[in-house]
Amino acid sequence: MRDTPTLGELFALNDELQKSRAVRLLAAKKLAPYITLMERHLDHSAKVAEPELVQRLERDLDQVGMGDQSGLLLIKSWASDGWLNRISDSAGQGAQNVCSLTEDARSALAFIRRLRRADTVATGGSITSIAAGLKRVAAQLDDDPARVRAEIEAQIEELYQQLADLDEGRRPEPNMVDLEDEARVIGYQMEQVITDIVRYGSMQNEITTGLIDGVEDSDEGFRDRSHRMFADYDALFNSRERASYAAFTRMVQDPDQRARLRADVATVTSGLPDLDAGLRDVMKNFFKLVSAQIGEVGRVEQRCAQRIRRFFASGTAEQARGLARQLNEALLSGHALLRKSVVDSPTQAGLPMGRSAISTIGALSFAIKDPAPPAPAEEATPVLDLSGFSGLATQVDMPALTAMVNTAVAAGPVSLPEIVGMVDSPYLADVVVLWALALKQDSATSQAGAQPVRFLSFDGRDRVMDIPVLMFREPVPSLEEL
């Protein structure tokens, strides 16, 4: 087994990492003001209503050297770069956007915080903890029963000695340096847990996003995507992320464990006054922050369940509507051929069939209106083939898109780039469908300029394209009304 990657493999890995949104944030020219504002108002996966976040940002923009930019434009810029989630909290007249940092932005923020605090585990007490941990793991992996027995007997003897010292009133003075080092390491782990616990929900989101972003609208495509979904969920259920999420969920819901951990946190934070203030706050608010992350995972699971239900509802109907779709296509083709065949004939052909009346029963009626020879047929202009885009409406979550547009339009006109920025991880199909919906309400020729938007391609990479600043001014019809 090769331990290290080749130079080409290492370059490919680093090249892919360079394109990530977290690295783009770290490489931003305005990293300092961005990170400062994010940490102050959106740290630890905080969710803030967009109007309130605009007010907070505009209050602090002058102090970070960005007084020439408005809070709303900054929010839209962050959302376009993939650093901010803008999701409607509900549907209806009173709905509003709720903003939170994406996983990439949280990772970049955690990295900057560690650099600022000069976090390190190479402390005086770390070697003792490392030795004890290695000894415990090695004892579990060793096949020598004699060594396992010796380790257990040594631990028992040490515990009995501690009990004897307590009975005689002796207790060694704690080494404050070693204890503070160990507490700092625990604080780092708690802080990382708060950032990473939502990763389980993000994996579910990636799995279900693949359902509605399939490239094929066919029975085979439906079968392949459903098989892939079950395989991905099977791998997810056996993953470390799910095991960690389940363990923390049980701990949060167990009142005895919660009370014991709260008491230990209070003892550590009060007994170590020199502990970093940021780590102290993380320890004190650990349960509150973890509970918020678990709640976020629950909302992601609910959204994923809706996607799965819509996907299978569409798939089961596929078999039922398959014959009707084939008949419609055959009738439309026959209709077009018949029109071409009678274009030079003095007969009028009434065709009692069409896409919306596939079961109509009737006869063709022929009537000579003018016995004079008809004028020569003009050369037909080529028809733009848009069949490649006909399946896009079935590849996106249309109910969610229309609900999001209608919620945003309820507060006033909104531009197409802004709507795209509200979509969580938009794909090309999402951008094209929203573009088509916007064209029905606005004309591309009436708008000047264009704005770049980011979307995910099917290979998982970020892409950028310019789209016109079309305006949504009224609600869009639902999928059934299209």
Sine and cosine of phi, psi and omega as CSV:
sin_phi,cos_phi,sin_psi,cos_psi,sin_omega,cos_omega
0.00,0.00,0.82,-0.58,-0.03,-1.00
-0.98,0.22,0.78,-0.62,-0.09,-1.00
-0.99,0.11,-0.60,0.80,-0.09,-1.00
-0.90,-0.43,0.59,-0.81,0.03,-1.00
-0.96,0.29,0.36,-0.93,0.09,-1.00
-0.94,0.33,0.17,-0.98,0.00,-1.00
-0.88,0.47,-0.66,0.75,0.02,-1.00
-0.90,0.43,-0.68,0.74,0.03,-1.00
-0.91,0.42,-0.65,0.76,0.02,-1.00
-0.90,0.43,-0.65,0.76,0.04,-1.00
-0.90,0.43,-0.67,0.75,0.01,-1.00
-0.88,0.47,-0.66,0.75,0.03,-1.00
-0.90,0.44,-0.71,0.70,0.00,-1.00
-0.94,0.35,-0.56,0.83,0.04,-1.00
-0.91,0.42,-0.65,0.76,0.05,-1.00
-0.92,0.40,-0.63,0.78,0.01,-1.00
-0.92,0.39,-0.55,0.84,0.00,-1.00
-0.89,0.45,-0.46,0.89,-0.02,-1.00
-1.00,0.09,-0.06,1.00,-0.04,-1.00
-0.95,0.32,0.39,-0.92,-0.03,-1.00
-0.94,0.34,-0.52,0.85,0.03,-1.00
-0.90,0.44,-0.69,0.72,0.01,-1.00
-0.93,0.37,-0.59,0.81,0.06,-1.00
-0.88,0.47,-0.61,0.79,0.05,-1.00
-0.92,0.39,-0.68,0.73,0.02,-1.00
-0.90,0.43,-0.46,0.89,0.00,-1.00
-1.00,-0.04,0.03,1.00,-0.04,-1.00
-0.92,0.39,0.59,-0.80,0.02,-1.00
-0.91,0.42,-0.50,0.86,-0.01,-1.00
-0.97,-0.25,0.67,0.74,-0.03,-1.00
-0.87,0.50,-0.72,0.69,-0.08,-1.00
-0.86,0.51,-0.79,0.62,0.03,-1.00
-0.92,0.39,-0.58,0.81,0.01,-1.00
-0.88,0.47,-0.77,0.63,-0.05,-1.00
-0.91,0.41,-0.61,0.79,0.01,-1.00
-0.87,0.49,-0.74,0.67,-0.01,-1.00
-0.93,0.37,-0.64,0.77,0.03,-1.00
-0.89,0.45,-0.69,0.72,-0.03,-1.00
-0.93,0.37,-0.58,0.82,-0.03,-1.00
-0.95,0.30,-0.60,0.80,-0.17,-0.99
-0.90,-0.43,-0.30,0.95,-0.12,-0.99
-0.74,-0.67,0.35,0.94,-0.07,-1.00
-0.95,0.31,0.41,-0.91,0.05,-1.00
0.83,0.55,0.68,0.73,0.09,-1.00
0.87,0.49,0.53,0.85,0.03,-1.00
-0.91,0.42,0.58,-0.81,0.05,-1.00
-0.92,-0.40,0.85,-0.53,-0.08,-1.00
-0.81,-0.59,0.71,-0.70,0.07,-1.00
-0.88,0.48,0.62,-0.79,-0.10,-0.99
-0.86,0.51,-0.70,0.72,0.03,-1.00
-0.87,0.49,-0.64,0.77,0.02,-1.00
-0.92,0.38,-0.64,0.77,0.02,-1.00
-0.91,0.42,-0.60,0.80,0.05,-1.00
-0.87,0.50,-0.71,0.71,0.01,-1.00
-0.90,0.44,-0.67,0.74,0.01,-1.00
-0.89,0.46,-0.72,0.69,-0.04,-1.00
-0.90,0.44,-0.70,0.71,-0.03,-1.00
-0.91,0.41,-0.43,0.90,0.06,-1.00
-0.95,0.31,-0.45,0.89,-0.09,-1.00
-0.95,-0.32,-0.08,1.00,-0.10,-0.99
-0.90,0.44,-0.61,0.79,-0.01,-1.00
-0.90,0.44,-0.61,0.79,-0.07,-1.00
-0.95,0.32,-0.35,0.94,0.01,-1.00
-0.96,-0.28,0.25,0.97,0.08,-1.00
0.97,0.23,0.44,0.90,0.02,-1.00
-0.79,-0.61,0.64,0.77,-0.04,-1.00
-0.93,0.38,-0.28,0.96,-0.03,-1.00
-1.00,0.09,0.00,1.00,-0.03,-1.00
-0.88,-0.48,0.59,-0.81,0.01,-1.00
-1.00,0.07,0.37,-0.93,0.00,-1.00
-0.91,0.42,-0.61,0.80,-0.02,-1.00
-0.92,0.40,-0.68,0.74,0.03,-1.00
-0.90,0.43,-0.58,0.82,0.04,-1.00
-0.91,0.40,-0.65,0.76,0.04,-1.00
-0.89,0.46,-0.70,0.71,0.01,-1.00
-0.90,0.43,-0.61,0.80,0.03,-1.00
-0.91,0.42,-0.70,0.71,0.04,-1.00
-0.88,0.47,-0.66,0.75,0.01,-1.00
-0.91,0.42,-0.63,0.77,0.01,-1.00
-0.91,0.41,-0.55,0.84,0.00,-1.00
-0.99,0.11,-0.06,1.00,0.03,-1.00
0.99,0.12,0.38,0.92,0.00,-1.00
-0.97,-0.26,-0.16,0.99,-0.08,-1.00
-0.66,-0.75,0.71,-0.70,0.12,-0.99
-1.00,-0.04,0.77,-0.64,0.11,-0.99
-0.85,-0.52,0.98,-0.21,-0.10,-0.99
-0.80,-0.60,0.70,-0.71,0.04,-1.00
-0.93,0.36,0.72,-0.69,-0.06,-1.00
-0.97,0.23,-0.38,0.92,-0.01,-1.00
-0.25,-0.97,-0.04,-1.00,0.05,-1.00
-0.95,-0.31,0.35,-0.94,0.04,-1.00
0.90,-0.43,-0.06,-1.00,-0.09,-1.00
-0.93,0.37,-0.59,0.81,-0.07,-1.00
-1.00,0.01,0.18,0.98,-0.05,-1.00
-0.95,0.31,0.49,-0.87,0.03,-1.00
-0.55,-0.84,0.34,-0.94,0.01,-1.00
-0.97,0.22,0.62,-0.78,0.08,-1.00
-0.89,-0.45,0.74,-0.67,-0.10,-0.99
-0.94,-0.34,0.62,-0.78,0.09,-1.00
-0.43,-0.90,0.40,-0.92,0.00,-1.00
-0.95,0.30,0.57,-0.82,0.10,-0.99
-0.97,0.23,0.18,-0.98,-0.01,-1.00
-0.88,0.47,-0.60,0.80,0.02,-1.00
-0.90,0.43,-0.68,0.74,0.01,-1.00
-0.92,0.40,-0.62,0.78,0.03,-1.00
-0.91,0.42,-0.61,0.79,0.02,-1.00
-0.91,0.42,-0.69,0.73,0.03,-1.00
-0.90,0.44,-0.64,0.77,0.01,-1.00
-0.90,0.43,-0.66,0.75,0.02,-1.00
-0.90,0.43,-0.62,0.78,0.02,-1.00
-0.90,0.43,-0.71,0.71,0.02,-1.00
-0.89,0.45,-0.63,0.78,0.00,-1.00
-0.90,0.43,-0.64,0.77,0.02,-1.00
-0.91,0.40,-0.62,0.78,0.05,-1.00
-0.91,0.42,-0.66,0.75,-0.03,-1.00
-0.91,0.41,-0.61,0.79,0.00,-1.00
-1.00,0.08,-0.10,0.99,-0.07,-1.00
0.82,0.57,0.75,0.66,-0.01,-1.00
-0.87,0.49,0.67,-0.74,0.04,-1.00
-0.46,-0.89,0.54,-0.84,0.07,-1.00
-0.96,-0.30,-0.03,1.00,0.02,-1.00
-0.99,0.11,0.96,0.29,-0.05,-1.00
-0.88,-0.47,0.02,-1.00,-0.06,-1.00
-0.89,0.46,-0.62,0.79,-0.04,-1.00
-1.00,0.02,-0.06,1.00,-0.08,-1.00
-0.94,0.34,-0.59,0.81,-0.05,-1.00
-0.92,0.40,-0.58,0.81,0.05,-1.00
-0.91,0.42,-0.69,0.72,0.02,-1.00
-0.91,0.42,-0.62,0.78,0.01,-1.00
-0.90,0.43,-0.71,0.70,-0.01,-1.00
-0.89,0.46,-0.67,0.74,-0.01,-1.00
-0.92,0.40,-0.65,0.76,0.01,-1.00
-0.92,0.40,-0.69,0.73,0.04,-1.00
-0.89,0.45,-0.63,0.78,0.01,-1.00
-0.89,0.46,-0.66,0.75,0.00,-1.00
-0.92,0.39,-0.68,0.74,0.00,-1.00
-0.93,0.36,-0.68,0.74,0.00,-1.00
-0.89,0.45,-0.59,0.81,0.02,-1.00
-0.90,0.43,-0.55,0.84,0.02,-1.00
-0.97,0.26,-0.49,0.87,-0.04,-1.00
-1.00,0.00,-0.29,0.96,-0.08,-1.00
-0.96,0.28,0.70,-0.71,0.03,-1.00
-1.00,0.04,-0.03,1.00,-0.03,-1.00
-0.99,0.11,0.94,-0.33,0.00,-1.00
-0.88,0.48,-0.53,0.85,-0.03,-1.00
-0.90,0.44,-0.64,0.76,0.01,-1.00
-0.93,0.37,-0.66,0.75,0.01,-1.00
-0.88,0.48,-0.70,0.72,0.00,-1.00
-0.90,0.45,-0.66,0.75,-0.01,-1.00
-0.89,0.45,-0.63,0.77,0.02,-1.00
-0.91,0.42,-0.69,0.73,-0.01,-1.00
-0.91,0.42,-0.69,0.72,0.00,-1.00
-0.90,0.43,-0.59,0.81,0.04,-1.00
-0.91,0.41,-0.65,0.76,0.03,-1.00
-0.91,0.41,-0.67,0.74,0.01,-1.00
-0.89,0.45,-0.68,0.73,0.02,-1.00
-0.88,0.47,-0.66,0.75,0.02,-1.00
-0.90,0.44,-0.65,0.76,0.02,-1.00
-0.92,0.40,-0.65,0.76,0.05,-1.00
-0.89,0.45,-0.61,0.79,0.02,-1.00
-0.91,0.42,-0.64,0.77,0.04,-1.00
-0.90,0.43,-0.64,0.77,0.04,-1.00
-0.90,0.43,-0.65,0.76,0.02,-1.00
-0.90,0.44,-0.65,0.76,0.04,-1.00
-0.89,0.45,-0.63,0.78,0.03,-1.00
-0.91,0.42,-0.65,0.76,0.01,-1.00
-0.90,0.44,-0.53,0.85,-0.01,-1.00
-1.00,-0.03,0.10,1.00,0.05,-1.00
0.98,0.18,0.24,0.97,0.02,-1.00
-0.99,-0.17,0.71,-0.70,0.07,-1.00
-0.55,-0.83,0.85,-0.53,-0.06,-1.00
-0.92,0.39,0.54,-0.84,0.05,-1.00
-0.92,0.38,0.74,-0.67,-0.01,-1.00
-0.94,0.35,0.59,-0.81,0.08,-1.00
-0.99,0.13,0.98,-0.21,-0.12,-0.99
-0.91,0.42,-0.54,0.84,0.00,-1.00
-0.91,0.41,-0.74,0.67,0.00,-1.00
-0.90,0.43,-0.66,0.75,-0.01,-1.00
-0.91,0.41,-0.63,0.77,0.03,-1.00
-0.92,0.39,-0.62,0.79,0.05,-1.00
-0.88,0.48,-0.72,0.70,-0.01,-1.00
-0.91,0.41,-0.62,0.78,0.02,-1.00
-0.91,0.42,-0.59,0.81,0.03,-1.00
-0.91,0.42,-0.67,0.74,0.03,-1.00
-0.88,0.47,-0.67,0.75,0.03,-1.00
-0.90,0.44,-0.64,0.77,0.03,-1.00
-0.89,0.45,-0.63,0.77,0.07,-1.00
-0.87,0.49,-0.69,0.73,0.00,-1.00
-0.90,0.43,-0.67,0.75,0.02,-1.00
-0.89,0.45,-0.65,0.76,0.02,-1.00
-0.90,0.43,-0.64,0.77,0.01,-1.00
-0.94,0.35,-0.56,0.83,0.04,-1.00
-0.88,0.48,-0.67,0.74,-0.01,-1.00
-0.88,0.48,-0.57,0.82,0.00,-1.00
-0.98,0.21,-0.58,0.82,-0.18,-0.98
-0.99,-0.11,-0.23,0.97,-0.12,-0.99
-0.92,0.40,-0.45,0.89,0.01,-1.00
-0.98,0.21,-0.07,1.00,0.00,-1.00
-0.88,0.48,-0.52,0.85,0.05,-1.00
-0.87,0.49,-0.68,0.73,0.06,-1.00
-0.93,0.37,-0.57,0.82,0.02,-1.00
-0.90,0.43,-0.59,0.81,0.03,-1.00
-0.91,0.41,-0.64,0.77,0.08,-1.00
-0.90,0.44,-0.63,0.78,0.01,-1.00
-0.89,0.46,-0.65,0.76,0.04,-1.00
-0.90,0.43,-0.62,0.78,-0.02,-1.00
-0.91,0.42,-0.74,0.68,-0.07,-1.00
-0.97,0.22,-0.43,0.90,0.09,-1.00
-0.89,0.46,-0.58,0.82,0.04,-1.00
-0.90,0.44,-0.38,0.93,0.02,-1.00
-0.92,0.39,-0.75,0.66,-0.12,-0.99
-1.00,0.03,-0.06,1.00,0.02,-1.00
-0.93,-0.36,0.42,0.91,0.05,-1.00
-0.92,0.38,0.44,-0.90,-0.07,-1.00
-1.00,-0.03,-0.12,0.99,-0.06,-1.00
-0.85,-0.53,0.72,-0.69,0.10,-1.00
-0.95,-0.32,0.97,0.26,-0.05,-1.00
-0.52,-0.85,0.18,-0.98,0.03,-1.00
-0.89,0.46,-0.64,0.77,0.02,-1.00
-0.91,0.40,-0.64,0.77,0.03,-1.00
-0.90,0.43,-0.64,0.76,0.05,-1.00
-0.89,0.46,-0.68,0.74,0.00,-1.00
-0.90,0.43,-0.70,0.72,-0.03,-1.00
-0.91,0.42,-0.67,0.74,-0.02,-1.00
-0.92,0.39,-0.62,0.79,0.03,-1.00
-0.92,0.40,-0.66,0.75,0.05,-1.00
-0.89,0.46,-0.66,0.75,-0.01,-1.00
-0.91,0.41,-0.61,0.79,0.01,-1.00
-0.89,0.45,-0.71,0.70,0.00,-1.00
-0.90,0.43,-0.62,0.78,0.03,-1.00
-0.91,0.41,-0.67,0.75,0.00,-1.00
-0.91,0.40,-0.65,0.76,0.02,-1.00
-0.93,0.38,-0.57,0.82,0.06,-1.00
-0.89,0.46,-0.67,0.74,0.05,-1.00
-0.92,0.38,-0.58,0.81,0.01,-1.00
-0.91,0.42,-0.66,0.75,-0.03,-1.00
-0.91,0.40,-0.39,0.92,0.03,-1.00
-0.99,-0.14,0.16,0.99,-0.10,-0.99
-1.00,0.04,0.30,-0.95,0.09,-1.00
-0.91,0.41,-0.54,0.84,-0.02,-1.00
-0.88,0.47,-0.70,0.72,0.01,-1.00
-0.93,0.37,-0.64,0.77,0.02,-1.00
-0.88,0.47,-0.67,0.75,0.03,-1.00
-0.92,0.40,-0.69,0.73,0.00,-1.00
-0.88,0.47,-0.68,0.73,0.01,-1.00
-0.90,0.43,-0.65,0.76,-0.01,-1.00
-0.90,0.44,-0.71,0.71,0.00,-1.00
-0.94,0.35,-0.56,0.83,0.05,-1.00
-0.90,0.44,-0.69,0.72,0.04,-1.00
-0.89,0.45,-0.64,0.77,-0.02,-1.00
-0.91,0.41,-0.68,0.74,-0.01,-1.00
-0.91,0.42,-0.58,0.82,-0.05,-1.00
-1.00,0.09,-0.21,0.98,0.00,-1.00
-1.00,0.02,0.91,-0.41,-0.06,-1.00
-0.92,0.40,-0.55,0.84,-0.01,-1.00
-0.92,0.38,-0.74,0.67,0.03,-1.00
-0.89,0.45,-0.64,0.77,-0.01,-1.00
-0.90,0.44,-0.70,0.71,0.00,-1.00
-0.91,0.42,-0.65,0.76,-0.01,-1.00
-0.91,0.41,-0.67,0.74,0.00,-1.00
-0.93,0.37,-0.61,0.80,0.05,-1.00
-0.88,0.47,-0.68,0.74,0.00,-1.00
-0.90,0.44,-0.67,0.74,0.02,-1.00
-0.90,0.43,-0.64,0.77,0.03,-1.00
-0.89,0.46,-0.69,0.72,0.02,-1.00
-0.88,0.47,-0.63,0.77,0.01,-1.00
-0.91,0.41,-0.70,0.71,-0.04,-1.00
-0.92,0.40,-0.72,0.70,-0.06,-1.00
-0.93,0.36,-0.53,0.85,0.03,-1.00
-0.99,0.15,-0.49,0.87,-0.03,-1.00
-1.00,0.08,-0.22,0.98,0.00,-1.00
-0.84,-0.54,0.99,0.17,-0.08,-1.00
-0.92,0.39,-0.36,0.93,-0.03,-1.00
-1.00,0.01,0.09,1.00,0.02,-1.00
-0.91,0.41,0.58,-0.82,-0.02,-1.00
-0.80,0.60,0.71,-0.71,-0.07,-1.00
-0.88,0.47,-0.62,0.79,0.02,-1.00
-0.90,0.43,-0.68,0.73,0.05,-1.00
-0.92,0.40,-0.57,0.82,0.04,-1.00
-0.88,0.47,-0.68,0.73,0.02,-1.00
-0.91,0.41,-0.62,0.79,0.03,-1.00
-0.88,0.47,-0.69,0.72,0.00,-1.00
-0.90,0.43,-0.71,0.71,-0.04,-1.00
-0.91,0.41,-0.58,0.81,-0.06,-1.00
-0.98,-0.21,0.33,0.94,-0.11,-0.99
-0.86,0.51,-0.76,0.65,-0.06,-1.00
-0.92,0.40,-0.61,0.79,0.03,-1.00
-0.89,0.46,-0.70,0.71,-0.04,-1.00
-0.95,0.32,-0.64,0.77,0.04,-1.00
-0.91,0.41,-0.65,0.76,0.03,-1.00
-0.88,0.47,-0.62,0.78,0.04,-1.00
-0.90,0.43,-0.64,0.77,0.03,-1.00
-0.92,0.39,-0.65,0.76,0.03,-1.00
-0.90,0.44,-0.62,0.78,0.08,-1.00
-0.90,0.44,-0.60,0.80,0.05,-1.00
-0.90,0.43,-0.65,0.76,0.06,-1.00
-0.88,0.47,-0.63,0.78,0.05,-1.00
-0.88,0.48,-0.64,0.77,0.05,-1.00
-0.93,0.38,-0.60,0.80,0.07,-1.00
-0.90,0.44,-0.67,0.74,0.02,-1.00
-0.88,0.48,-0.63,0.78,0.03,-1.00
-0.90,0.43,-0.67,0.74,0.02,-1.00
-0.91,0.42,-0.62,0.78,0.01,-1.00
-0.92,0.38,-0.61,0.79,0.04,-1.00
-0.89,0.46,-0.60,0.80,0.05,-1.00
-0.91,0.41,-0.64,0.77,0.03,-1.00
-0.90,0.44,-0.67,0.74,-0.01,-1.00
-0.90,0.43,-0.67,0.74,0.01,-1.00
-0.89,0.46,-0.69,0.72,0.02,-1.00
-0.91,0.41,-0.61,0.79,-0.01,-1.00
-0.90,0.45,-0.73,0.68,-0.03,-1.00
-0.96,0.27,-0.50,0.87,0.10,-1.00
-0.89,0.45,-0.65,0.76,0.05,-1.00
-0.93,0.38,-0.63,0.78,-0.05,-1.00
-0.93,0.36,-0.65,0.76,0.01,-1.00
-0.93,0.37,-0.52,0.86,0.05,-1.00
-0.96,0.27,-0.32,0.95,-0.03,-1.00
-0.86,0.51,-0.68,0.73,-0.01,-1.00
-0.90,0.43,-0.63,0.78,-0.06,-1.00
-0.95,0.32,-0.58,0.81,-0.06,-1.00
-1.00,-0.08,0.03,1.00,-0.05,-1.00
-0.87,0.49,-0.72,0.69,-0.02,-1.00
-0.90,0.43,-0.67,0.74,0.00,-1.00
-0.89,0.45,-0.62,0.79,0.01,-1.00
-0.91,0.42,-0.67,0.74,0.01,-1.00
-0.91,0.42,-0.65,0.76,0.03,-1.00
-0.90,0.44,-0.67,0.74,0.02,-1.00
-0.87,0.50,-0.71,0.70,0.00,-1.00
-0.89,0.45,-0.66,0.75,0.01,-1.00
-0.91,0.42,-0.67,0.74,-0.01,-1.00
-0.91,0.41,-0.66,0.75,0.01,-1.00
-0.90,0.43,-0.64,0.76,0.03,-1.00
-0.91,0.42,-0.70,0.72,0.03,-1.00
-0.90,0.44,-0.62,0.78,0.03,-1.00
-0.87,0.50,-0.72,0.69,-0.01,-1.00
-0.90,0.43,-0.66,0.75,0.01,-1.00
-0.90,0.43,-0.65,0.76,-0.02,-1.00
-0.92,0.40,-0.63,0.78,0.03,-1.00
-0.89,0.46,-0.63,0.77,0.03,-1.00
-0.92,0.38,-0.55,0.83,-0.06,-1.00
-0.96,0.29,-0.45,0.89,-0.03,-1.00
-0.97,-0.25,0.20,0.98,-0.07,-1.00
-0.92,0.39,-0.47,0.88,0.02,-1.00
-0.97,-0.23,0.26,0.97,-0.03,-1.00
-0.96,-0.27,0.59,-0.81,0.02,-1.00
-0.98,0.19,0.28,0.96,-0.01,-1.00
-0.99,-0.17,0.52,-0.85,0.09,-1.00
-0.98,-0.19,0.81,-0.59,-0.03,-1.00
-0.95,-0.30,0.90,-0.44,0.12,-0.99
-1.00,-0.06,0.88,-0.48,-0.09,-1.00
-0.97,-0.25,0.98,-0.22,-0.06,-1.00
-0.99,0.13,0.74,0.67,0.04,-1.00
-0.48,-0.88,0.44,-0.90,0.00,-1.00
-0.15,-0.99,0.00,-1.00,-0.07,-1.00
-0.89,0.45,-0.59,0.81,-0.05,-1.00
-1.00,0.03,-0.01,1.00,-0.02,-1.00
-0.64,-0.77,0.87,0.50,-0.10,-1.00
-0.95,0.31,-0.33,0.94,-0.01,-1.00
-0.99,-0.14,0.12,0.99,-0.01,-1.00
-0.90,0.44,0.69,-0.72,0.04,-1.00
-0.92,-0.40,0.84,-0.54,0.00,-1.00
-0.24,-0.97,-0.07,-1.00,-0.02,-1.00
-0.82,-0.57,0.47,-0.88,0.08,-1.00
-0.96,0.29,0.72,-0.69,0.03,-1.00
-0.93,-0.36,0.72,-0.70,-0.03,-1.00
-0.87,-0.49,0.74,-0.67,0.04,-1.00
-0.60,-0.80,0.76,-0.64,0.00,-1.00
-1.00,0.09,0.92,-0.38,-0.02,-1.00
-1.00,0.01,-0.62,0.78,-0.07,-1.00
-0.63,-0.77,0.90,-0.43,-0.03,-1.00
-0.95,0.31,-0.19,0.98,-0.02,-1.00
-0.93,0.36,0.54,-0.84,0.04,-1.00
-0.87,0.49,0.64,-0.77,-0.01,-1.00
-0.96,0.28,0.33,-0.94,0.07,-1.00
-0.92,0.38,0.53,-0.85,0.02,-1.00
-0.83,0.56,0.59,-0.81,-0.01,-1.00
-0.94,0.33,0.67,-0.75,0.07,-1.00
-0.97,0.24,0.46,-0.89,0.01,-1.00
-0.92,0.39,0.78,-0.63,-0.05,-1.00
-0.95,0.30,0.69,-0.72,0.07,-1.00
-0.98,0.19,0.58,-0.81,0.00,-1.00
-0.88,0.47,0.63,-0.77,-0.01,-1.00
-1.00,-0.09,0.75,-0.66,0.03,-1.00
-0.91,0.41,0.81,-0.59,-0.03,-1.00
-1.00,0.05,0.96,-0.29,0.04,-1.00
-0.97,-0.26,0.32,0.95,-0.05,-1.00
-0.90,0.43,-0.42,0.91,-0.01,-1.00
-0.92,0.39,-0.36,0.93,0.00,-1.00
-0.99,-0.17,0.03,1.00,-0.09,-1.00
-0.93,0.37,-0.42,0.91,-0.04,-1.00
-1.00,-0.09,0.06,1.00,-0.06,-1.00
-0.91,0.42,-0.56,0.83,-0.02,-1.00
-0.89,0.45,-0.42,0.91,0.02,-1.00
-1.00,-0.03,-0.11,0.99,-0.01,-1.00
-0.99,-0.12,-0.10,0.99,0.00,-1.00
-0.88,-0.48,0.26,-0.96,0.03,-1.00
-0.99,0.10,0.98,0.18,-0.10,-0.99
-0.86,0.50,-0.69,0.72,0.04,-1.00
-0.85,0.53,-0.64,0.77,-0.01,-1.00
-0.94,0.35,-0.64,0.77,0.01,-1.00
-0.90,0.43,-0.74,0.68,0.00,-1.00
-0.90,0.44,-0.62,0.79,0.03,-1.00
-0.91,0.42,-0.64,0.77,0.01,-1.00
-0.91,0.41,-0.70,0.72,0.01,-1.00
-0.89,0.45,-0.71,0.70,-0.04,-1.00
-0.91,0.41,-0.58,0.82,0.05,-1.00
-0.91,0.41,-0.67,0.74,0.00,-1.00
-0.93,0.36,-0.64,0.77,-0.03,-1.00
-0.93,0.37,-0.42,0.91,0.00,-1.00
-0.87,0.50,-0.45,0.89,0.01,-1.00
-1.00,-0.04,-0.04,1.00,-0.01,-1.00
0.70,-0.71,0.12,-0.99,0.01,-1.00
-0.86,0.51,0.58,-0.81,-0.01,-1.00
-0.65,-0.76,0.59,-0.81,-0.09,-1.00
-1.00,0.09,0.33,-0.94,0.02,-1.00
-0.88,0.48,-0.71,0.70,0.05,-1.00
-0.86,0.50,-0.58,0.82,0.03,-1.00
-0.92,0.40,-0.65,0.76,0.01,-1.00
-0.90,0.43,-0.67,0.74,0.03,-1.00
-0.88,0.47,-0.61,0.79,0.02,-1.00
-0.91,0.40,-0.35,0.94,0.02,-1.00
-0.99,0.14,-0.26,0.97,-0.04,-1.00
-0.97,0.23,0.72,-0.69,0.02,-1.00
-0.98,0.21,0.94,-0.34,-0.01,-1.00
0.82,0.57,0.92,0.39,-0.05,-1.00
-0.94,0.35,0.56,-0.83,0.12,-0.99
-0.96,-0.27,0.12,-0.99,-0.01,-1.00
-0.86,0.51,-0.63,0.78,0.01,-1.00
-0.87,0.50,-0.64,0.77,0.04,-1.00
-0.89,0.47,-0.69,0.72,-0.02,-1.00
-0.90,0.43,-0.69,0.72,-0.04,-1.00
-0.91,0.41,-0.69,0.73,-0.02,-1.00
-0.91,0.41,-0.69,0.72,0.04,-1.00
-0.89,0.45,-0.61,0.79,0.05,-1.00
-0.88,0.48,-0.71,0.71,0.01,-1.00
-0.89,0.45,-0.65,0.76,0.03,-1.00
-0.91,0.41,-0.60,0.80,0.00,-1.00
-0.93,0.35,-0.57,0.82,0.00,-1.00
-0.90,0.44,-0.43,0.90,0.03,-1.00
-0.95,0.31,-0.31,0.95,-0.01,-1.00
-0.93,-0.36,-0.27,0.96,-0.06,-1.00
-0.59,-0.81,0.43,-0.90,0.00,-1.00
-0.97,-0.22,0.69,-0.72,0.01,-1.00
-0.89,0.46,-0.48,0.88,-0.04,-1.00
-0.97,0.25,-0.28,0.96,-0.02,-1.00
-1.00,0.00,-0.03,1.00,-0.04,-1.00
-0.91,-0.41,0.64,-0.77,0.02,-1.00
-0.95,-0.30,0.67,-0.74,0.08,-1.00
0.99,0.11,0.15,-0.99,0.01,-1.00
-0.54,-0.84,0.32,-0.95,0.01,-1.00
-0.80,-0.61,0.60,-0.80,0.05,-1.00
-0.98,0.20,0.62,-0.79,0.09,-1.00
-0.75,-0.66,0.47,-0.88,0.02,-1.00
-0.98,-0.22,0.56,-0.83,0.07,-1.00
-0.51,-0.86,0.30,-0.95,0.02,-1.00
-1.00,-0.08,0.74,-0.68,0.11,-0.99
-1.00,0.06,0.13,-0.99,-0.06,-1.00
-0.93,0.37,-0.29,0.96,0.07,-1.00
-1.00,0.06,0.08,1.00,0.06,-1.00
1.00,0.04,0.01,1.00,-0.04,-1.00
-1.00,-0.05,0.44,-0.90,0.08,-1.00
-0.97,0.24,0.69,-0.72,0.09,-1.00
-0.81,-0.58,0.32,-0.95,0.02,-1.00
-0.76,-0.65,0.69,-0.73,0.07,-1.00
-0.59,-0.81,0.47,-0.88,0.04,-1.00
-1.00,-0.03,0.76,-0.65,0.04,-1.00
-0.80,-0.60,0.51,-0.86,-0.02,-1.00
-0.94,0.34,0.39,-0.92,-0.01,-1.00
-1.00,0.07,0.92,0.39,0.08,-1.00
-0.97,0.23,0.43,-0.90,-0.09,-1.00
-0.90,-0.43,0.74,-0.68,0.22,-0.97
-1.00,0.00,0.87,-0.49,-0.03,-1.00
-0.91,-0.41,-0.18,0.98,-0.02,-1.00
-0.52,-0.85,0.33,-0.95,-0.02,-1.00
-0.87,0.49,0.52,-0.85,0.04,-1.00
-1.00,-0.07,0.49,-0.87,0.00,-1.00
-0.93,0.36,0.38,-0.92,0.04,-1.00
-0.97,0.25,0.10,-0.99,-0.05,-1.00
-0.88,0.47,-0.58,0.82,-0.01,-1.00
-0.94,0.35,-0.43,0.91,-0.04,-1.00
-1.00,-0.01,-0.21,0.98,-0.03,-1.00
-0.93,0.37,0.00,0.00,0.00,0.00
